[in-house]
Amino acid sequence: MIAFGPVPSRRLGRSLGINNIPPKICTYSCVYCQLGRTLKMRKSRYGFYKPKVILSETQHKVEDLAEVGESIDYLTFVPDGEPTLDIHIDREIDLLRSLGIKIAVITNASLIWQEDVREALYRADWVSLKIDAIRENLWHRINRPHRTLRLAVILDGMQEFAKLYRGKLVTETMLVKGINDSPTNMSEVTEFIARLEPFKAYLSVPTRPPAEKWVQPPDEKTLNAAFQTMREKIERVEYLIGYEGNAFAFTGDVENDLLSITAVHPMREDAVSEFLSRAGTDWPFVDRLIRKKLLIEMGYKGHRFYMRALSQQRSSEGISPPKRKEATMGKPIINYESLIRITKAISMIRDPEEIVLITVEGVTHALKVKACTLFLFSAKSAELKLAASYGLSDEYLDKGPVSSLRSIASSLEDGKPVAIFDVADDPRIQYPEAALNEGIASILSVPIIIGAKLIGCMRVYTDLPWEFTLNDVNFAQAVAQVVGMALEMCRINKGLKDSIDILKMMRDPKSLKFKRRTPYEGVPKSFTSEEMAKNSA
């Protein structure tokens, strides 16, 4: 359903939503998103629907609403994902002008650094920009952006947009307890928003079931402090912390209306009851939709909410649910190719330092993940000692000793791989807060075993929640086995007693500046042909 509502909006009155993005494609996977975790992260823009289809669907909806006396204040691009991912949004805004209704766009602003995106947004009457944090680590923790996005570039794009935009520019800052509600963050966010000179700055908290169960709004004292901080430098500041009300529109098609609204706007139980009353039906109708798996029920802060099932949204839009292999780190053929490249690079080396560095960087690039680390096991201290890392900050690496008894212990005790889907909600994570601050969402840990002896483990980190598949695990285990054999050969050649002794030959892994091309890009370029011949001899 492309056009839905109108729904009651705290900012726009009665807003007819335009869903120009299939569910749930976005540049972010915000922890508080009312539609759940992002199904497909992307940064490149695409034409998901033809502009004339957007116009036709919206026009029909407007006409249906007019027949039953429903008013509309705004046509609002507020889809299941990021609206500016739609490469045709400029054309769609131009076409919708013919309906004579003001047009709004609610965007997370992640693509506003692109000139064509700014040009498209200039056409709208009202634009809302999301600004939850201006520190990189907090931004990663709360918004969980596409791995190639850069916050500094986005912030610059917002300032460029604000200079030329002539409509009503507003901002929205969503506060989540313990993440971005500190006085320091609010002061920094306020300073930035003030430079944009918005018509109004909104301060909001989660009011519907969030993507992550642990998400909570800040307390009243913290919220008030944040409000007062903004009011000191911004003329108009308003809360978005109350329930919008139950004035959801009804056109006569009760099932279609209810499902189209709950596709992007979860409805509270009392709102659904009032909607059913206006439609002349009763609660068993909702029970039937739940049994048919068209609607799902969930609780949040003492209330029941109803949302359209995402799998049904994909089917109704003619979009097939993503195949399992498309949600993995890489298709099997890519992983086999990567394994060959990494193995070939490792086979040319006798230096353990180069082996571990090539492994962690190569795995990170080959699988297109956030980071990779390699630890060696010390039986004496029962700790995992860092041998190499790629993609993680010094702050995270310095978080404390990694205990083999507490840190994803079963991957060491049982010699089996362990996949952590949510680092924030898994007791096996030794330092969950540090992981969240680093922007880590999921971890795969695979043991490195030589014969029957455990010598260490390799870990893969993602910045989005990731359901690791058998193909993912098999690839990681294969690489771990290869690097384990290479390290064992180094140990034998150096006459060392244990693999952990290899660390004594190496420099601090955090201080290493590894400049070579990764194995995934080819043989390291700093190797001369003579060195290759010597190493392979």
C-alpha positions as CSV (number, residue, x, y, z in Angstrom):
1,M,0.0,0.0,0.0
2,I,1.7,3.2,-1.2
3,A,-0.8,5.7,0.3
4,F,-2.1,5.2,3.8
5,G,-4.0,7.1,6.4
6,P,-4.4,9.9,7.1
7,V,-2.9,9.4,10.5
8,P,-2.9,11.9,13.4
9,S,0.5,13.6,13.5
10,R,1.8,15.7,16.3
11,R,3.6,17.9,13.8
12,L,1.5,17.9,10.7
13,G,-2.1,17.5,11.7
14,R,-3.8,14.9,9.5
15,S,-1.1,13.4,7.4
16,L,-1.6,11.1,4.4
17,G,1.4,8.9,4.3
18,I,3.3,8.1,1.1
19,N,5.2,4.8,1.4
20,N,7.7,5.2,-1.5
21,I,10.1,2.6,-0.2
22,P,9.5,-1.2,0.1
23,P,9.8,-2.6,3.7
24,K,12.3,-2.4,5.3
25,I,15.0,-0.8,3.2
26,C,17.0,1.9,4.9
27,T,20.4,3.5,5.4
28,Y,20.0,3.1,9.2
29,S,18.9,0.4,11.5
30,C,18.0,2.6,14.5
31,V,17.6,0.9,17.9
32,Y,14.3,2.7,18.5
33,C,12.7,2.2,15.1
34,Q,9.0,1.3,15.5
35,L,9.1,-0.9,12.5
36,G,11.8,-3.2,13.8
37,R,15.3,-3.9,12.5
38,T,16.2,-3.0,9.0
39,L,15.8,-5.9,6.6
40,K,18.1,-4.6,3.9
41,M,20.7,-1.9,4.4
42,R,21.6,0.1,1.3
43,K,23.1,3.5,0.5
44,S,22.7,3.6,-3.3
45,R,19.5,5.2,-4.6
46,Y,17.0,3.3,-6.7
47,G,13.7,3.7,-8.5
48,F,11.4,1.4,-6.4
49,Y,8.2,2.5,-8.0
50,K,7.3,4.5,-11.1
51,P,6.4,8.1,-10.2
52,K,3.1,7.9,-12.0
53,V,2.2,4.9,-9.8
54,I,2.9,7.0,-6.7
55,L,0.7,9.8,-8.1
56,S,-2.1,7.4,-9.1
57,E,-2.3,5.6,-5.8
58,T,-2.2,8.8,-3.8
59,Q,-4.8,10.5,-6.0
60,H,-7.2,7.6,-5.6
61,K,-6.7,7.7,-1.8
62,V,-7.3,11.4,-1.7
63,E,-10.5,11.0,-3.7
64,D,-11.8,8.1,-1.5
65,L,-11.2,10.2,1.6
66,A,-12.9,13.2,0.1
67,E,-16.0,11.1,-0.5
68,V,-16.3,10.2,3.3
69,G,-15.4,13.7,4.4
70,E,-11.9,13.1,5.7
71,S,-9.5,16.0,5.6
72,I,-5.8,16.0,4.7
73,D,-3.3,18.6,5.9
74,Y,-0.1,17.1,4.4
75,L,1.0,14.5,1.9
76,T,4.0,13.1,3.8
77,F,6.8,10.9,2.5
78,V,7.2,8.7,5.6
79,P,7.8,5.2,4.3
80,D,9.0,1.9,5.8
81,G,12.6,3.0,5.1
82,E,14.6,6.1,4.1
83,P,12.5,8.1,1.6
84,T,15.5,9.7,-0.2
85,L,16.7,6.3,-1.2
86,D,14.0,6.7,-3.9
87,I,15.8,8.2,-6.9
88,H,12.5,9.5,-8.3
89,I,11.3,11.4,-5.2
90,D,11.9,14.8,-6.9
91,R,9.7,13.8,-9.8
92,E,7.1,12.4,-7.4
93,I,6.9,15.6,-5.5
94,D,6.4,17.6,-8.7
95,L,3.6,15.3,-9.8
96,L,1.8,15.4,-6.4
97,R,1.7,19.2,-6.6
98,S,-1.3,18.7,-8.9
99,L,-3.4,17.5,-5.9
100,G,-3.1,20.9,-4.2
101,I,-2.0,19.6,-0.8
102,K,1.2,20.6,1.0
103,I,4.1,18.1,0.9
104,A,6.3,17.0,3.7
105,V,9.3,14.7,3.9
106,I,10.6,13.0,7.1
107,T,14.2,11.9,6.4
108,N,17.0,10.6,8.5
109,A,19.2,13.0,6.4
110,S,21.8,10.2,5.8
111,L,22.0,11.0,2.1
112,I,21.7,14.8,2.3
113,W,25.4,15.2,1.5
114,Q,24.4,14.3,-2.1
115,E,23.5,17.3,-4.2
116,D,20.7,15.5,-6.1
117,V,19.1,14.6,-2.7
118,R,19.2,18.2,-1.5
119,E,17.7,19.4,-4.8
120,A,14.8,16.9,-4.4
121,L,14.1,18.1,-0.8
122,Y,14.1,21.7,-1.8
123,R,10.8,21.0,-3.6
124,A,9.0,20.0,-0.4
125,D,7.0,22.5,1.8
126,W,8.2,20.9,5.1
127,V,11.3,18.8,5.8
128,S,12.3,17.0,9.0
129,L,16.0,16.1,9.6
130,K,17.0,13.5,12.2
131,I,19.9,14.5,14.4
132,D,20.3,12.1,17.3
133,A,24.0,12.6,17.9
134,I,27.0,14.3,16.3
135,R,29.7,12.1,17.8
136,E,30.6,9.2,15.6
137,N,30.5,6.5,18.4
138,L,27.0,7.6,19.6
139,W,25.7,7.8,16.1
140,H,26.8,4.2,15.4
141,R,25.3,3.1,18.6
142,I,21.9,4.6,18.2
143,N,21.4,4.8,14.5
144,R,23.5,1.9,13.3
145,P,24.2,3.4,9.9
146,H,25.2,1.7,6.6
147,R,28.9,0.9,7.0
148,T,30.1,3.3,4.3
149,L,28.3,6.4,5.6
150,R,30.3,9.1,7.4
151,L,28.7,11.4,9.9
152,A,30.9,14.4,9.3
153,V,29.9,14.4,5.6
154,I,26.2,14.1,6.6
155,L,26.4,17.0,9.0
156,D,28.0,19.2,6.3
157,G,25.2,18.2,3.9
158,M,22.6,19.4,6.5
159,Q,24.2,22.7,6.8
160,E,24.4,23.1,3.0
161,F,20.7,22.3,2.8
162,A,19.7,24.7,5.5
163,K,21.4,27.6,3.8
164,L,19.2,27.4,0.7
165,Y,15.9,25.7,1.8
166,R,13.0,28.1,1.8
167,G,10.3,25.8,3.3
168,K,9.7,24.9,6.9
169,L,12.8,23.1,8.2
170,V,12.5,21.1,11.4
171,T,14.7,18.7,13.3
172,E,14.0,15.7,15.4
173,T,16.2,14.3,18.1
174,M,15.2,11.0,19.6
175,L,16.5,10.4,23.1
176,V,17.3,6.9,24.3
177,K,18.2,6.3,28.0
178,G,21.8,5.7,28.6
179,I,22.9,6.3,25.0
180,N,22.5,9.9,23.8
181,D,20.7,11.6,26.7
182,S,23.8,12.9,28.5
183,P,24.3,16.7,29.0
184,T,27.4,16.6,26.8
185,N,25.6,15.1,23.9
186,M,22.6,17.4,24.2
187,S,24.9,20.4,24.4
188,E,26.7,19.3,21.2
189,V,23.5,18.5,19.4
190,T,22.0,21.8,20.4
191,E,25.0,23.7,19.1
192,F,24.7,22.0,15.8
193,I,21.0,22.4,15.4
194,A,21.2,26.1,16.3
195,R,23.5,26.6,13.3
196,L,20.8,25.2,11.0
197,E,18.3,27.8,12.3
198,P,15.3,25.5,12.0
199,F,11.7,26.6,12.2
200,K,11.3,24.3,15.1
201,A,13.4,21.6,16.9
202,Y,11.5,18.6,18.2
203,L,12.7,16.5,21.2
204,S,11.2,13.0,21.2
205,V,11.3,9.7,23.0
206,P,10.2,6.2,22.0
207,T,6.4,5.9,22.3
208,R,5.9,2.6,20.3
209,P,7.6,-0.8,20.6
210,P,11.2,-0.2,19.5
211,A,13.4,-2.5,17.4
212,E,15.5,-3.4,20.4
213,K,13.7,-4.5,23.6
214,W,16.3,-2.8,25.9
215,V,15.5,0.7,24.5
216,Q,13.9,2.9,27.2
217,P,13.1,6.6,27.2
218,P,15.0,8.9,29.6
219,D,13.4,9.9,32.9
220,E,11.5,13.2,33.3
221,K,14.4,15.0,34.9
222,T,16.8,14.1,32.1
223,L,14.2,15.0,29.5
224,N,13.6,18.3,31.0
225,A,17.3,19.1,31.2
226,A,17.6,18.3,27.5
227,F,14.7,20.5,26.7
228,Q,16.1,23.4,28.7
229,T,19.5,23.0,27.0
230,M,17.9,23.3,23.6
231,R,15.7,26.3,24.6
232,E,18.8,28.3,25.6
233,K,19.9,28.5,22.0
234,I,16.9,27.5,19.8
235,E,13.9,29.7,19.6
236,R,11.2,27.1,19.1
237,V,11.6,23.7,20.9
238,E,8.8,21.2,21.4
239,Y,8.4,17.8,22.9
240,L,7.2,14.8,20.9
241,I,6.6,12.6,23.9
242,G,2.8,12.2,24.0
243,Y,0.5,9.8,22.2
244,E,-0.9,11.3,19.0
245,G,-4.5,10.2,19.5
246,N,-6.8,7.8,17.8
247,A,-8.1,9.9,14.8
248,F,-7.1,7.4,12.2
249,A,-9.1,7.7,8.9
250,F,-11.5,5.2,7.6
251,T,-12.5,5.0,3.9
252,G,-14.9,2.0,4.1
253,D,-12.4,-0.9,3.4
254,V,-11.7,-1.9,7.0
255,E,-9.1,-4.5,6.4
256,N,-7.2,-2.5,3.8
257,D,-7.3,0.6,5.9
258,L,-6.1,-1.1,9.1
259,L,-3.3,-3.0,7.4
260,S,-2.1,0.0,5.4
261,I,-1.9,2.2,8.5
262,T,-0.2,-0.4,10.7
263,A,2.3,-1.1,8.0
264,V,4.2,2.1,9.0
265,H,2.4,3.3,12.1
266,P,1.8,0.8,14.9
267,M,-1.6,1.4,16.5
268,R,-2.3,1.2,20.2
269,E,-5.2,-1.1,21.3
270,D,-7.6,1.8,22.2
271,A,-6.9,3.3,18.8
272,V,-7.7,0.0,17.1
273,S,-10.9,-0.3,19.1
274,E,-12.1,3.2,18.1
275,F,-11.2,2.5,14.5
276,L,-13.3,-0.7,14.5
277,S,-16.2,1.1,16.1
278,R,-16.2,3.7,13.3
279,A,-16.0,0.9,10.8
280,G,-19.0,-0.9,12.4
281,T,-17.1,-4.1,13.2
282,D,-15.7,-5.6,16.4
283,W,-12.5,-7.2,17.9
284,P,-12.9,-10.7,16.4
285,F,-12.0,-9.0,13.1
286,V,-8.5,-8.2,14.5
287,D,-8.2,-11.7,16.0
288,R,-8.8,-13.1,12.5
289,L,-6.0,-10.9,11.0
290,I,-3.7,-12.1,13.7
291,R,-4.5,-15.8,13.0
292,K,-3.9,-15.2,9.3
293,K,-0.5,-13.7,10.3
294,L,-1.4,-10.4,8.6
295,L,-1.2,-8.5,11.9
296,I,1.0,-8.9,15.0
297,E,0.4,-8.0,18.6
298,M,3.1,-6.7,21.0
299,G,3.4,-5.0,24.3
300,Y,5.2,-1.8,25.2
301,K,5.2,0.2,28.5
302,G,1.8,-1.2,29.7
303,H,0.0,-0.9,26.3
304,R,-0.8,-3.3,23.5
305,F,0.2,-2.3,20.0
306,Y,-0.7,-3.8,16.6
307,M,1.5,-3.8,13.5
308,R,1.3,-5.3,10.1
309,A,3.5,-8.4,9.7
310,L,6.6,-7.4,7.6
311,S,6.5,-10.7,5.6
312,Q,3.0,-9.8,4.5
313,Q,4.0,-6.3,3.5
314,R,6.6,-7.7,1.2
315,S,4.2,-10.1,-0.4
316,S,1.5,-7.5,-0.9
317,E,3.9,-5.1,-2.6
318,G,5.0,-7.8,-5.0
319,I,8.4,-8.1,-3.3
320,S,9.7,-11.5,-2.4
321,P,11.2,-12.0,1.0
322,P,15.0,-11.9,0.8
323,K,16.5,-15.3,0.2
324,R,18.6,-16.7,3.0
325,K,21.8,-16.6,1.1
326,E,21.3,-12.9,0.3
327,A,21.3,-12.1,4.0
328,T,24.7,-13.7,4.6
329,M,28.1,-12.2,4.5
330,G,28.7,-13.2,1.0
331,K,27.5,-15.7,-1.6
332,P,29.3,-19.1,-1.4
333,I,31.3,-18.5,-4.7
334,I,32.7,-15.2,-3.3
335,N,33.7,-16.9,0.0
336,Y,35.5,-19.7,-1.8
337,E,37.4,-17.1,-3.9
338,S,38.2,-15.1,-0.8
339,L,39.4,-18.3,1.0
340,I,41.8,-19.0,-1.9
341,R,43.2,-15.5,-1.9
342,I,43.7,-15.4,1.9
343,T,45.2,-18.9,1.9
344,K,47.6,-18.1,-1.0
345,A,48.8,-14.9,0.8
346,I,49.4,-16.7,4.1
347,S,51.3,-19.5,2.3
348,M,53.9,-17.0,1.2
349,I,54.7,-15.8,4.7
350,R,56.8,-17.2,7.5
351,D,56.4,-14.2,9.8
352,P,53.6,-14.7,12.4
353,E,53.0,-11.0,12.6
354,E,52.3,-10.8,8.8
355,I,50.1,-13.9,9.0
356,V,47.7,-12.6,11.6
357,L,47.6,-9.1,10.1
358,I,46.8,-10.4,6.6
359,T,44.1,-12.7,8.1
360,V,42.1,-10.1,10.0
361,E,42.3,-7.4,7.3
362,G,41.5,-9.9,4.6
363,V,38.5,-11.4,6.4
364,T,37.1,-7.9,7.1
365,H,37.3,-6.9,3.5
366,A,36.3,-10.2,2.0
367,L,33.1,-10.5,4.1
368,K,32.4,-6.8,4.1
369,V,31.9,-6.7,7.8
370,K,32.9,-4.1,10.5
371,A,36.0,-5.8,11.9
372,C,37.9,-9.0,12.7
373,T,40.2,-10.0,15.5
374,L,42.5,-12.9,16.2
375,F,43.3,-14.0,19.8
376,L,45.8,-16.6,21.0
377,F,45.0,-18.6,24.2
378,S,47.1,-18.4,27.3
379,A,46.6,-21.4,29.5
380,K,48.6,-19.8,32.2
381,S,46.3,-16.8,32.7
382,A,43.2,-18.3,31.2
383,E,42.9,-15.3,28.9
384,L,42.7,-14.5,25.3
385,K,45.7,-12.4,24.2
386,L,45.1,-10.1,21.2
387,A,47.4,-11.0,18.3
388,A,45.8,-8.8,15.6
389,S,42.8,-6.6,14.9
390,Y,41.3,-4.7,12.0
391,G,38.4,-2.2,12.2
392,L,38.2,-1.7,15.9
393,S,39.2,1.4,17.9
394,D,42.0,1.5,20.5
395,E,39.4,2.4,23.1
396,Y,37.5,-0.9,22.5
397,L,40.7,-3.0,22.4
398,D,41.7,-1.5,25.7
399,K,38.4,-2.3,27.4
400,G,40.1,-5.0,29.7
401,P,41.4,-8.5,29.7
402,V,39.4,-11.1,27.7
403,S,38.7,-14.0,30.0
404,S,38.4,-17.4,28.3
405,L,36.0,-18.4,31.1
406,R,33.6,-15.5,30.6
407,S,33.9,-14.3,27.0
408,I,31.8,-16.4,24.7
409,A,33.2,-19.3,26.7
410,S,31.6,-22.2,24.8
411,S,33.6,-21.4,21.7
412,L,36.7,-22.3,23.8
413,E,35.3,-25.0,26.1
414,D,33.5,-27.0,23.5
415,G,35.7,-26.1,20.5
416,K,32.5,-25.0,18.6
417,P,31.7,-21.7,16.9
418,V,29.4,-19.3,18.6
419,A,27.2,-16.7,16.9
420,I,25.9,-13.7,19.0
421,F,23.0,-12.0,17.3
422,D,22.6,-9.1,19.8
423,V,25.5,-8.1,21.9
424,A,23.2,-6.0,24.1
425,D,21.1,-8.9,25.1
426,D,23.4,-11.9,25.5
427,P,25.0,-13.0,28.8
428,R,28.0,-14.5,27.0
429,I,29.3,-11.0,26.1
430,Q,31.9,-9.9,28.7
431,Y,31.9,-6.2,27.8
432,P,28.4,-5.5,26.3
433,E,28.5,-1.7,27.0
434,A,31.9,-1.4,25.3
435,A,30.6,-3.4,22.3
436,L,27.6,-1.1,22.0
437,N,29.7,2.0,22.2
438,E,31.9,0.6,19.5
439,G,28.9,0.1,17.2
440,I,29.0,-3.7,17.3
441,A,25.7,-5.5,16.8
442,S,26.6,-9.2,16.2
443,I,29.7,-11.4,16.7
444,L,30.8,-14.7,15.3
445,S,33.6,-16.5,17.3
446,V,35.3,-19.5,15.9
447,P,38.0,-21.5,17.7
448,I,41.5,-22.1,16.2
449,I,42.4,-25.7,16.9
450,I,45.5,-27.7,16.0
451,G,45.0,-31.4,16.5
452,A,43.1,-31.6,19.7
453,K,44.7,-28.4,21.2
454,L,43.0,-25.1,21.3
455,I,45.4,-22.3,20.5
456,G,43.1,-19.3,20.1
457,C,40.0,-17.9,18.3
458,M,39.0,-15.6,15.5
459,R,36.1,-13.2,15.8
460,V,34.1,-11.4,13.2
461,Y,32.1,-8.3,14.1
462,T,29.2,-6.7,12.3
463,D,27.6,-3.3,12.8
464,L,24.1,-4.6,12.1
465,P,22.2,-7.5,13.6
466,W,23.3,-10.6,11.7
467,E,21.9,-14.1,11.6
468,F,25.0,-16.0,10.7
469,T,24.3,-18.9,8.3
470,L,26.1,-22.2,7.9
471,N,28.0,-20.8,5.0
472,D,29.2,-17.9,7.1
473,V,30.4,-20.2,9.8
474,N,32.1,-22.6,7.5
475,F,34.0,-19.9,5.8
476,A,35.2,-18.4,9.1
477,Q,36.2,-21.8,10.4
478,A,38.1,-22.6,7.3
479,V,40.1,-19.4,7.5
480,A,40.7,-20.0,11.2
481,Q,42.0,-23.5,10.5
482,V,44.4,-22.2,7.8
483,V,45.8,-19.5,10.0
484,G,46.1,-22.0,12.8
485,M,48.2,-24.3,10.7
486,A,50.4,-21.4,9.5
487,L,51.0,-20.2,13.1
488,E,51.8,-23.8,14.1
489,M,54.4,-24.0,11.4
490,C,55.9,-20.7,12.6
491,R,56.1,-22.1,16.2
492,I,57.9,-25.2,15.0
493,N,60.3,-23.2,12.8
494,K,61.1,-20.9,15.7
495,G,61.5,-23.7,18.1
496,L,58.8,-22.3,20.5
497,K,57.1,-24.4,23.1
498,D,53.6,-23.0,22.8
499,S,51.7,-20.9,20.2
500,I,51.2,-18.1,22.8
501,D,54.9,-17.6,22.8
502,I,54.6,-16.2,19.3
503,L,53.2,-13.0,20.8
504,K,56.6,-12.3,22.4
505,M,58.0,-12.0,18.9
506,M,55.4,-9.5,17.8
507,R,54.8,-5.8,18.4
508,D,51.7,-4.3,20.0
509,P,49.0,-5.1,17.5
510,K,47.3,-1.7,18.1
511,S,50.4,0.1,17.1
512,L,50.9,-1.7,13.8
513,K,50.3,0.4,10.6
514,F,49.5,-2.3,8.1
515,K,49.5,-0.5,4.7
516,R,49.5,-3.5,2.3
517,R,46.6,-4.4,0.1
518,T,44.5,-7.1,1.6
519,P,44.5,-10.7,0.2
520,Y,41.0,-10.0,-1.1
521,E,42.4,-7.3,-3.3
522,G,45.4,-9.5,-4.4
523,V,48.8,-10.4,-3.3
524,P,50.3,-7.8,-1.0
525,K,51.9,-5.2,-3.2
526,S,54.9,-4.6,-0.9
527,F,56.2,-8.1,-1.7
528,T,58.8,-8.1,-4.5
529,S,59.1,-11.0,-6.8
530,E,62.4,-11.9,-5.0
531,E,60.6,-11.9,-1.7
532,M,57.8,-14.1,-3.0
533,A,60.3,-16.6,-4.4
534,K,62.3,-16.5,-1.1
535,N,59.1,-17.0,1.0
536,S,57.8,-19.8,-1.2
537,A,61.2,-21.6,-1.2
